[in-house]
Amino acid sequence: MVDDGSTDGTATICDQYCARWPHLFRVIHQRNQGQGPARNAGITAAHGRYLGFVDADDWVEPTMYATLVATAERSHAQIVVCDVRKIYAATHRTTSLLSLPDATDHVAIATYLKYGLNNAYSGNKLYARSCWQKYRYQRMVYEDLDILLDMLSCCERVAYVQQPFYNYYKHAGSTTLDYTNPRLFDIMTAYQDAIEHAKVTYQDAVTYCVAKRILINLATPGFADYLAEFIELIRQLRPIFEASPSIMSDPAIKKICDYAGQLTLPRRFICEREDWAQSWHQYSRNFKTIIPVAKALPADLRQRSNHFKLDYWLLKTLFEQGGLLILGTVKLHRPFGRLRAGGDVLAFEGEHCLLVGAQPRSPLISELLQQLIVGSESLTELLTMVKAQPERWSAGTHKIRLVDIKDWLQ
């Protein structure tokens, strides 16, 4: 047992089990490091021929490991898989689906990778110790997905017991059910690693599995907050997807390549003060913050106030580089991939514009720059005018998005 820095009395219970049944239980007490490192500690300390994992909120049926070990001994499989019963605490719902149509001592690994359910769960599997010689979990969310498809692709034999022995309790506070948690960005890394590390023999099957999973994610409402990141991931993986015979021969999965052509706004924050980008950084990954510097001004602006000059430099930077122009301090509570997926966007809180997102050399930003130079309105006033009468601006012809930002604010 690995006590990963628990604070609820688990440590005492573990010690009691070890004291009562020292021949059956050992415990490792460590500071909290997360699920992956906790499993790694158990892998390193274990001495048995087989390994299995049961997470703290889950439980297994009494005959699970006896049945899986017997199957492994009979079939000489490196991994034995069983089905999963999922218990959803928030909705009081239980599901139990078959991983494959038939139980077998010799699973077609490519088929399991492409079509099998629960293929990226750790808990519903028994592993030969040798499986873990070159693998350890990363400290991330989706740590199972990150390595299990790769591990399966390296197996010579996998067996399947068609019984829902593993009970997976999905409580309301689960990280993977809280779509506002920025740790879910880890799923992008997991998908990349799965494809990159898969054995060549099963590269096509793993790639197909990843594409299918991404499409499921995109159809899940909570993942809409990560839409831009998924589009960029698909754009990056598109050559691999297009080289996959399984994907190209499946019209439903082949559609994933259509996402690669969708626009996303560049990963740049442009703002007057660096602290204005702080909350935005918390709910994003790999963004650069740009504080515009004073440069040459058009003649019409040289005698204007510093406020107008700053507006010009901010807009000019946005026009040249594209990205997200932040116009004040906010506290977000969720990722903003929906805002970044698509063309130009203006995000308002009431009548006040807090964010301008644009592609480089945007016609709307060009028009705002010209109006700032020749007119008397500040940037704030110009943006209010765009919201009031978008048809009078490039917004009317370039489909700028006018968004209420309240859904993203604390």
Secondary structure as UniProt FT lines:
FT   STRAND          2..4
FT   HELIX           10..20
FT   TURN            22..24
FT   STRAND          28..30
FT   HELIX           35..45
FT   STRAND          50..51
FT   TURN            56..57
FT   STRAND          59..60
FT   TURN            62..63
FT   HELIX           64..75
FT   STRAND          79..88
FT   TURN            89..92
FT   STRAND          93..97
FT   HELIX           109..115
FT   TURN            117..120
FT   TURN            123..124
FT   STRAND          125..128
FT   HELIX           129..132
FT   TURN            141..142
FT   HELIX           143..153
FT   STRAND          158..170
FT   TURN            172..173
FT   HELIX           175..177
FT   TURN            179..180
FT   HELIX           182..185
FT   HELIX           186..197
FT   HELIX           200..202
FT   HELIX           203..218
FT   HELIX           221..226
FT   HELIX           227..242
FT   HELIX           245..248
FT   HELIX           251..254
FT   HELIX           255..261
FT   STRAND          268..271
FT   HELIX           274..277
FT   HELIX           278..282
FT   STRAND          288..290
FT   HELIX           299..301
FT   TURN            302..303
FT   HELIX           306..321
FT   STRAND          323..326
FT   HELIX           337..340
FT   STRAND          345..349
FT   TURN            350..351
FT   STRAND          352..358
FT   TURN            360..361
FT   HELIX           363..374
FT   HELIX           379..388
FT   HELIX           390..392
FT   HELIX           395..398
FT   STRAND          401..404
FT   HELIX           405..408
//
